[in-house]
Amino acid sequence: MDINDILDYLNLSGAGSVQQPFSGLDVSNTDDGALILRAIDLEPRHIDELSRQASLSITRVTAAFALLELKVQVLQVGRMNYIRLREAAAEGHSSIA
C-alpha cells in the first residue's frame, strides 16, 4: 500500500494535481471593485443587491469582494451581507495596506 492507494480509497486521487484557473474570471479588474465600493456603505447589504446595483454578474462581484476583503476594504458580516469598512469609506476606494 502506498500514498496513491490511500488517495484512491479516500476518493482524492486528483488532490495533488494542478488545476487550471477559471478562464472566465478576471480578478485583476479593479473597475469592478470601484463599482462595488460606490454601491456599498456601512449598512449591511446582500451580495445579490450589490450585484444588481453595480450591474455586474455574481461571479464578478464575488471575485471583487475577495480582493476587497484582502485589501481590508469590505467585510462580510454574515449570510453574504457586506459592509464597507470605515477606513475605506473615509479614504475613498484606496487600499489600506
KOLLO-192812 format. One record per atom (N, C-alpha, C): atom name; x, y, z; residue in three letters. Coordinates in pm, whole numbers, plus 50000, padded with zeros to 5 digits. Layout:
BEGIN
REC  atome      x      y      z  residu
REC     CA      X      Y      Z     Ala
...
# end
This chain:
BEGIN
REC  atome      x      y      z  residu
REC      N  50085  49882  50000     Met
REC     CA  50000  50000  50000     Met
REC      C  50089  50124  50000     Met
REC      N  50056  50220  49911     Asp
REC     CA  50131  50345  49906     Asp
REC      C  50033  50463  49911     Asp
REC      N  50084  50583  49896     Ile
REC     CA  50003  50704  49906     Ile
REC      C  49891  50708  49802     Ile
REC      N  49917  50658  49683     Asn
REC     CA  49815  50657  49578     Asn
REC      C  49697  50568  49615     Asn
REC      N  49724  50456  49681     Asp
REC     CA  49617  50368  49726     Asp
REC      C  49529  50439  49830     Asp
REC      N  49593  50513  49918     Ile
REC     CA  49518  50587  50021     Ile
REC      C  49433  50696  49957     Ile
REC      N  49492  50769  49863     Leu
REC     CA  49418  50875  49794     Leu
REC      C  49301  50817  49716     Leu
REC      N  49321  50703  49651     Asp
REC     CA  49211  50638  49579     Asp
REC      C  49101  50595  49675     Asp
REC      N  49140  50539  49788     Tyr
REC     CA  49042  50493  49887     Tyr
REC      C  48959  50610  49939     Tyr
REC      N  49023  50725  49959     Leu
REC     CA  48953  50844  50008     Leu
REC      C  48889  50927  49896     Leu
REC      N  48897  50874  49774     Asn
REC     CA  48844  50944  49656     Asn
REC      C  48911  51080  49638     Asn
REC      N  49040  51084  49662     Leu
REC     CA  49119  51206  49649     Leu
REC      C  49234  51187  49550     Leu
REC      N  49216  51103  49452     Ser
REC     CA  49326  51071  49361     Ser
REC      C  49376  51193  49284     Ser
REC      N  49293  51294  49263     Gly
REC     CA  49337  51414  49192     Gly
REC      C  49382  51526  49283     Gly
REC      N  49398  51497  49413     Ala
REC     CA  49430  51602  49510     Ala
REC      C  49563  51669  49483     Ala
REC      N  49659  51599  49430     Gly
REC     CA  49790  51657  49407     Gly
REC      C  49806  51721  49271     Gly
REC      N  49705  51713  49186     Ser
REC     CA  49719  51768  49051     Ser
REC      C  49697  51918  49050     Ser
REC      N  49760  51984  48957     Val
REC     CA  49748  52128  48942     Val
REC      C  49626  52158  48856     Val
REC      N  49540  52244  48905     Gln
REC     CA  49420  52282  48832     Gln
REC      C  49443  52413  48757     Gln
REC      N  49382  52424  48641     Gln
REC     CA  49389  52547  48564     Gln
REC      C  49290  52647  48623     Gln
REC      N  49325  52775  48633     Pro
REC     CA  49230  52873  48685     Pro
REC      C  49112  52889  48591     Pro
REC      N  48999  52929  48646     Phe
REC     CA  48878  52954  48567     Phe
REC      C  48905  53070  48473     Phe
REC      N  48898  53046  48343     Ser
REC     CA  48937  53147  48245     Ser
REC      C  48838  53261  48233     Ser
REC      N  48713  53243  48277     Gly
REC     CA  48614  53348  48265     Gly
REC      C  48617  53450  48376     Gly
REC      N  48714  53441  48466     Leu
REC     CA  48720  53528  48582     Leu
REC      C  48847  53610  48579     Leu
REC      N  48833  53741  48563     Asp
REC     CA  48949  53829  48559     Asp
REC      C  48956  53904  48691     Asp
REC      N  49031  53849  48786     Val
REC     CA  49039  53911  48918     Val
REC      C  49128  54034  48920     Val
REC      N  49195  54064  48810     Ser
REC     CA  49279  54184  48807     Ser
REC      C  49199  54308  48771     Ser
REC      N  49070  54291  48741     Asn
REC     CA  48987  54404  48701     Asn
REC      C  48949  54488  48822     Asn
REC      N  49017  54601  48842     Thr
REC     CA  48989  54685  48958     Thr
REC      C  48867  54774  48937     Thr
REC      N  48818  54786  48813     Asp
REC     CA  48697  54864  48789     Asp
REC      C  48578  54802  48861     Asp
REC      N  48573  54669  48869     Asp
REC     CA  48466  54602  48940     Asp
REC      C  48469  54641  49088     Asp
REC      N  48586  54644  49146     Gly
REC     CA  48600  54683  49285     Gly
REC      C  48555  54826  49309     Gly
REC      N  48587  54914  49216     Ala
REC     CA  48545  55054  49229     Ala
REC      C  48393  55066  49221     Ala
REC      N  48330  54989  49131     Leu
REC     CA  48184  54990  49122     Leu
REC      C  48121  54941  49252     Leu
REC      N  48178  54837  49308     Ile
REC     CA  48126  54781  49433     Ile
REC      C  48141  54883  49546     Ile
REC      N  48257  54945  49555     Leu
REC     CA  48280  55041  49663     Leu
REC      C  48186  55162  49653     Leu
REC      N  48145  55199  49532     Arg
REC     CA  48048  55308  49518     Arg
REC      C  47909  55264  49561     Arg
REC      N  47882  55132  49554     Ala
REC     CA  47748  55081  49585     Ala
REC      C  47731  55040  49731     Ala
REC      N  47838  55031  49806     Ile
REC     CA  47832  54976  49942     Ile
REC      C  47861  55086  50044     Ile
REC      N  47804  55071  50162     Asp
REC     CA  47829  55166  50270     Asp
REC      C  47842  55092  50402     Asp
REC      N  47814  55159  50513     Leu
REC     CA  47832  55099  50643     Leu
REC      C  47715  55011  50687     Leu
REC      N  47606  55012  50612     Glu
REC     CA  47492  54926  50641     Glu
REC      C  47509  54794  50565     Glu
REC      N  47484  54680  50629     Pro
REC     CA  47498  54552  50560     Pro
REC      C  47408  54544  50437     Pro
REC      N  47467  54500  50325     Arg
REC     CA  47392  54483  50201     Arg
REC      C  47424  54346  50145     Arg
REC      N  47321  54279  50093     His
REC     CA  47339  54145  50039     His
REC      C  47410  54151  49905     His
REC      N  47489  54049  49878     Ile
REC     CA  47568  54043  49756     Ile
REC      C  47480  54050  49630     Ile
REC      N  47360  53991  49634     Asp
REC     CA  47271  53996  49518     Asp
REC      C  47226  54140  49490     Asp
REC      N  47195  54213  49594     Glu
REC     CA  47154  54353  49578     Glu
REC      C  47268  54437  49520     Glu
REC      N  47388  54414  49571     Leu
REC     CA  47504  54488  49520     Leu
REC      C  47534  54450  49376     Leu
REC      N  47514  54324  49341     Ser
REC     CA  47534  54279  49204     Ser
REC      C  47440  54353  49109     Ser
REC      N  47314  54362  49149     Arg
REC     CA  47216  54433  49066     Arg
REC      C  47249  54582  49055     Arg
REC      N  47283  54643  49169     Gln
REC     CA  47311  54787  49168     Gln
REC      C  47434  54820  49084     Gln
REC      N  47536  54736  49091     Ala
REC     CA  47659  54761  49015     Ala
REC      C  47650  54709  48872     Ala
REC      N  47541  54639  48838     Ser
REC     CA  47523  54580  48704     Ser
REC      C  47637  54485  48669     Ser
REC      N  47674  54402  48765     Leu
REC     CA  47781  54304  48745     Leu
REC      C  47727  54165  48774     Leu
REC      N  47783  54066  48706     Ser
REC     CA  47744  53928  48734     Ser
REC      C  47788  53891  48875     Ser
REC      N  47721  53793  48932     Ile
REC     CA  47755  53749  49067     Ile
REC      C  47898  53696  49072     Ile
REC      N  47945  53637  48964     Thr
REC     CA  48083  53587  48959     Thr
REC      C  48182  53701  48972     Thr
REC      N  48157  53809  48898     Arg
REC     CA  48248  53925  48905     Arg
REC      C  48241  53993  49041     Arg
REC      N  48121  54001  49099     Val
REC     CA  48106  54062  49231     Val
REC      C  48178  53980  49337     Val
REC      N  48165  53849  49330     Thr
REC     CA  48232  53761  49426     Thr
REC      C  48384  53777  49416     Thr
REC      N  48435  53782  49294     Ala
REC     CA  48580  53800  49276     Ala
REC      C  48625  53935  49329     Ala
REC      N  48547  54039  49302     Ala
REC     CA  48581  54172  49351     Ala
REC      C  48579  54175  49503     Ala
REC      N  48479  54112  49565     Phe
REC     CA  48473  54108  49711     Phe
REC      C  48592  54034  49770     Phe
REC      N  48636  53929  49705     Ala
REC     CA  48753  53856  49756     Ala
REC      C  48874  53948  49761     Ala
REC      N  48895  54025  49656     Leu
REC     CA  49008  54119  49654     Leu
REC      C  48988  54232  49754     Leu
REC      N  48866  54284  49763     Leu
REC     CA  48839  54393  49857     Leu
REC      C  48855  54348  50002     Leu
REC      N  48821  54222  50029     Glu
REC     CA  48841  54169  50164     Glu
REC      C  48990  54155  50194     Glu
REC      N  49068  54112  50096     Leu
REC     CA  49213  54102  50116     Leu
REC      C  49275  54240  50139     Leu
REC      N  49219  54342  50077     Lys
REC     CA  49268  54479  50094     Lys
REC      C  49208  54545  50218     Lys
REC      N  49128  54472  50293     Val
REC     CA  49063  54520  50415     Val
REC      C  48978  54644  50386     Val
REC      N  48901  54639  50278     Gln
REC     CA  48812  54749  50243     Gln
REC      C  48666  54715  50267     Gln
REC      N  48633  54587  50267     Val
REC     CA  48498  54542  50296     Val
REC      C  48506  54425  50391     Val
REC      N  48392  54395  50454     Leu
REC     CA  48387  54285  50549     Leu
REC      C  48254  54213  50532     Leu
REC      N  48259  54080  50523     Gln
REC     CA  48136  54003  50521     Gln
REC      C  48089  53989  50665     Gln
REC      N  47965  54029  50689     Val
REC     CA  47912  54028  50825     Val
REC      C  47810  53917  50845     Val
REC      N  47810  53821  50756     Gly
REC     CA  47724  53705  50769     Gly
REC      C  47621  53696  50659     Gly
REC      N  47591  53572  50620     Arg
REC     CA  47488  53542  50521     Arg
REC      C  47501  53624  50393     Arg
REC      N  47624  53638  50345     Met
REC     CA  47655  53708  50220     Met
REC      C  47617  53855  50223     Met
REC      N  47617  53915  50342     Asn
REC     CA  47597  54058  50359     Asn
REC      C  47732  54122  50385     Asn
REC      N  47756  54233  50319     Tyr
REC     CA  47884  54301  50328     Tyr
REC      C  47866  54444  50374     Tyr
REC      N  47971  54496  50438     Ile
REC     CA  47976  54637  50472     Ile
REC      C  48109  54692  50424     Ile
REC      N  48110  54821  50404     Arg
REC     CA  48235  54891  50372     Arg
REC      C  48296  54932  50505     Arg
REC      N  48423  54910  50522     Leu
REC     CA  48489  54945  50647     Leu
REC      C  48507  55095  50656     Leu
REC      N  48503  55148  50777     Arg
REC     CA  48512  55293  50798     Arg
REC      C  48637  55352  50735     Arg
REC      N  48750  55284  50751     Glu
REC     CA  48875  55336  50696     Glu
REC      C  48866  55349  50544     Glu
REC      N  48808  55247  50479     Ala
REC     CA  48794  55252  50333     Ala
REC      C  48696  55361  50294     Ala
REC      N  48589  55378  50372     Ala
REC     CA  48489  55480  50342     Ala
REC      C  48550  55619  50355     Ala
REC      N  48637  55639  50452     Ala
REC     CA  48699  55768  50473     Ala
REC      C  48803  55800  50367     Ala
REC      N  48866  55698  50310     Glu
REC     CA  48973  55718  50214     Glu
REC      C  48930  55698  50070     Glu
REC      N  48804  55695  50041     Gly
REC     CA  48761  55664  49905     Gly
REC      C  48776  55517  49883     Gly
REC      N  48830  55475  49770     His
REC     CA  48846  55332  49745     His
REC      C  48992  55290  49736     His
REC      N  49079  55364  49804     Ser
REC     CA  49220  55324  49807     Ser
REC      C  49241  55215  49910     Ser
REC      N  49345  55136  49891     Ser
REC     CA  49370  55026  49984     Ser
REC      C  49433  55077  50112     Ser
REC      N  49423  54996  50217     Ile
REC     CA  49471  55037  50349     Ile
REC      C  49605  54973  50382     Ile
REC      N  49652  54884  50304     Ala
REC     CA  49774  54812  50338     Ala
REC      C  49896  54891  50323     Ala
# end
